[in-house]
């Protein structure tokens, strides 16, 4: 069921939600959080589709805030709020309100969203594109327990990582970090299978891909060994090679779906390592609403080492921004770490 409201208010939108629930006989209970999606018109459809898919696991009220910038000066001066209320099959699992803001209302989006939040339920704000420099200080970000950005969509992803580290506040996270969860799990599982000390690591992937940078930062921060960043055609992350005192451990994924795990003295094994959809990434982030300390420590470690101005090791990639992810490795401690550190 869809209800369109033109030049409306938050009060009228709440009444439309009650009206829609009564019409289809659906109670308001069962929704576990409010997901606020801040985007533009171009990306609103894809973001809402991903949120609807994720709502099968996390029933929620989804508030899509679309800031419409009018071309004419007359339209820009006129403040207006249009809304589309969706309940039932049109809203996934839960309820959806698409809010289109015009004029001065754009600068006061929090005043529109606040009356529509579910009472006594967590709030998560997600910026699929154009995230603020400091999400925790954004007017909408201040309403949330969790703030989700996506550095991959930034014009300069590696520079964006530096901004994320400088402005980090507990509750911040990034989908570029979420994308490497299977890689981190697989690397930790591989190190659990052998008794060894890691002496160096090489991480390969697309140039300017923030997920590759974050994996290199995490390995350098956890293992305290040099981590070399190399550039490959992709897609995304393609390989992790660890030199140990008992032989080489290699996790290689050339096609974006199936990887090969090679451990010295053991037969090669094929492991599923698919590139995941945005809906899966959002669903993972909604499973925990507490601060991600591992993300924070890896991000700060890598960016602070970069700020120290360490020089690139011999043979490191030097084109474009490729040297930046080597920074945490360049200044990492030389002492080998035990395999349990990867956890």
Secondary structure in CASP SS format (residue, H / E / C, confidence):
PFRMAT SS
TARGET T0000
AUTHOR 0000-0000-0000
METHOD secondary structure of the structure
MODEL  1
X C 1.00
X E 1.00
X E 1.00
X E 1.00
X E 1.00
X C 1.00
X C 1.00
X C 1.00
X C 1.00
X H 1.00
X H 1.00
X H 1.00
X H 1.00
X H 1.00
X H 1.00
X H 1.00
X H 1.00
X H 1.00
X H 1.00
X H 1.00
X H 1.00
X H 1.00
X H 1.00
X H 1.00
X C 1.00
X C 1.00
X C 1.00
X C 1.00
X C 1.00
X C 1.00
X C 1.00
X C 1.00
X E 1.00
X E 1.00
X E 1.00
X E 1.00
X E 1.00
X E 1.00
X E 1.00
X C 1.00
X H 1.00
X H 1.00
X H 1.00
X H 1.00
X H 1.00
X H 1.00
X H 1.00
X H 1.00
X H 1.00
X H 1.00
X H 1.00
X H 1.00
X H 1.00
X H 1.00
X C 1.00
X C 1.00
X C 1.00
X C 1.00
X C 1.00
X E 1.00
X E 1.00
X E 1.00
X E 1.00
X E 1.00
X E 1.00
X E 1.00
X E 1.00
X C 1.00
X C 1.00
X C 1.00
X C 1.00
X C 1.00
X H 1.00
X H 1.00
X H 1.00
X H 1.00
X H 1.00
X C 1.00
X C 1.00
X E 1.00
X E 1.00
X E 1.00
X E 1.00
X E 1.00
X E 1.00
X E 1.00
X E 1.00
X H 1.00
X H 1.00
X H 1.00
X H 1.00
X C 1.00
X C 1.00
X E 1.00
X E 1.00
X E 1.00
X E 1.00
X E 1.00
X E 1.00
X E 1.00
X E 1.00
X E 1.00
X H 1.00
X H 1.00
X H 1.00
X H 1.00
X H 1.00
X H 1.00
X H 1.00
X H 1.00
X H 1.00
X H 1.00
X H 1.00
X H 1.00
X C 1.00
X C 1.00
X C 1.00
X C 1.00
X C 1.00
X C 1.00
X C 1.00
X E 1.00
X E 1.00
X E 1.00
X E 1.00
X E 1.00
X C 1.00
X C 1.00
X C 1.00
X C 1.00
X C 1.00
X C 1.00
X C 1.00
X C 1.00
X H 1.00
X H 1.00
X H 1.00
X C 1.00
X C 1.00
X C 1.00
X H 1.00
X H 1.00
X H 1.00
X C 1.00
X C 1.00
X E 1.00
X E 1.00
X E 1.00
X E 1.00
X C 1.00
X H 1.00
X H 1.00
X H 1.00
X C 1.00
X C 1.00
X C 1.00
X H 1.00
X H 1.00
X H 1.00
X H 1.00
X H 1.00
X H 1.00
X H 1.00
X H 1.00
X H 1.00
X H 1.00
X C 1.00
X C 1.00
X C 1.00
X C 1.00
X C 1.00
X E 1.00
X E 1.00
X E 1.00
X H 1.00
X H 1.00
X H 1.00
X H 1.00
X C 1.00
X C 1.00
X H 1.00
X H 1.00
X H 1.00
X H 1.00
X H 1.00
X H 1.00
X H 1.00
X H 1.00
X H 1.00
X H 1.00
X H 1.00
X H 1.00
X C 1.00
X C 1.00
X C 1.00
X C 1.00
X E 1.00
X E 1.00
X E 1.00
X E 1.00
X E 1.00
X E 1.00
X E 1.00
X E 1.00
X E 1.00
X C 1.00
X C 1.00
X C 1.00
X C 1.00
X H 1.00
X H 1.00
X H 1.00
X H 1.00
X H 1.00
X H 1.00
X H 1.00
X H 1.00
X H 1.00
X H 1.00
X H 1.00
X H 1.00
X H 1.00
X H 1.00
X C 1.00
X C 1.00
X E 1.00
X E 1.00
X E 1.00
X E 1.00
X E 1.00
X E 1.00
X C 1.00
X C 1.00
X C 1.00
X C 1.00
X C 1.00
X E 1.00
X E 1.00
X E 1.00
X E 1.00
X E 1.00
X E 1.00
X E 1.00
X E 1.00
X C 1.00
X C 1.00
X E 1.00
X E 1.00
X E 1.00
X E 1.00
X E 1.00
X E 1.00
X C 1.00
X C 1.00
X C 1.00
X C 1.00
X C 1.00
X E 1.00
X E 1.00
X E 1.00
X E 1.00
X E 1.00
X E 1.00
X C 1.00
X C 1.00
X C 1.00
X C 1.00
X C 1.00
X E 1.00
X E 1.00
X E 1.00
X E 1.00
X C 1.00
X C 1.00
X C 1.00
X C 1.00
X C 1.00
X H 1.00
X H 1.00
X H 1.00
X H 1.00
X H 1.00
X H 1.00
X H 1.00
X H 1.00
X H 1.00
X C 1.00
X C 1.00
X C 1.00
X C 1.00
X C 1.00
X C 1.00
X H 1.00
X H 1.00
X H 1.00
X H 1.00
X H 1.00
X H 1.00
X H 1.00
X H 1.00
X H 1.00
X H 1.00
X H 1.00
X H 1.00
X H 1.00
X H 1.00
X H 1.00
X C 1.00
X C 1.00
X C 1.00
X C 1.00
X C 1.00
X C 1.00
X C 1.00
X C 1.00
X C 1.00
X C 1.00
X C 1.00
X C 1.00
X C 1.00
X C 1.00
X H 1.00
X H 1.00
X H 1.00
X H 1.00
X H 1.00
X H 1.00
X H 1.00
X H 1.00
X H 1.00
X C 1.00
X C 1.00
X C 1.00
X C 1.00
X C 1.00
X C 1.00
X E 1.00
X E 1.00
X H 1.00
X H 1.00
X H 1.00
X H 1.00
X C 1.00
END
